[in-house]
Amino acid sequence: MAQTITILGAGVMGSAMLPPLTDAGHSVRLVGTHLDRAIIEAVRATGRHPKLAATLPAGVKAFHHDEFANALGQDTDLILLGVSSAGITWAIDRLCETLKKPLPIVMITKGMAPREAALATLPDVVQEEVGKRLGLTPPVAAIGGPCIAGELAVRRPTGTVIVSRDLGLAARLCDLFATDYYIPRPSLDMAGVEICAAFKNFFAIAVGWAHGRMEVMPEAENKARNNNAAAIIFDQAVREMLELVRAMGGSAESVWGMPGVGDLYVTCQAGRNSRLGNQLGRGLTYAEVKAGPMKEDTIEGAELGIAVAKSLRAMMAKGTLPKARVPLMRALLECLTENRPFTPPFGDFHGGG
């Protein structure tokens, strides 16, 4: 059944959903944030998204952030949030200014909210905040799993997971969004999917370290690279995501599937989190990277680590997150919050059992 879908956030991930949504027969409106004005102007003028370097489907209507109410209109069936994690408070404000009824909300935004000795998923935060301010309880779902925006934008095969605390809603959304190249599957595991979606960015920094380190090491006589180091860090990252998912009551299936291993794999191939790791491997501190080569970049894995460091350490102190089993997490947090050089604690990787 064709739907009218309004996307809030015209960055690469929100905009990359346009091909599958329109190919599935839906009418889609794209609304930029206050940071997306140039993108919206380019889409209106040329139909091409400047950051995706791809032409968007014909018929998509583009709106500036102050036109959100007009874009939503009276006929929107579903809202898709494509803002960055840093923009989630801004997006909640816009929803609370505009919503008149509890429209379903599907989130692409990746991140976690800090709580005292705990973490909260962003879909839960959005639903709770809208309920508190408006007295509405919109059904909320989220999309996780391996999805490189540039590939989806040109219709490369992509598998994702749509998660909701209502499995029926997740299944209906999978049916609505599916095409021959966009293959979503439903899940009830909100904690597991959302932790993996957020922390794969965090742990990709550590995997990226191995390649940066190789570039400053003396060249081996046989031209050997540093993939063994990247692999053992990748393995430890998966193990530590599993510890965190267990601590939050999630399922191991999400960690070993597309939300965890799959998404970590694609995130390690390229992107800002991996580039930060590369710079750390060359010997720079996080502060030096942010003051220099990545001064203008939003690095979501680093921002997540800084935002939730206090909560994670409180979980370790409380014992809900076994400290001995997350040495890589501890080293990354020290790097990001205390500006220490990052060195993976290889000797501790097996110490936690």
Disulfide bonds with the S-S distance in Angstrom:
none
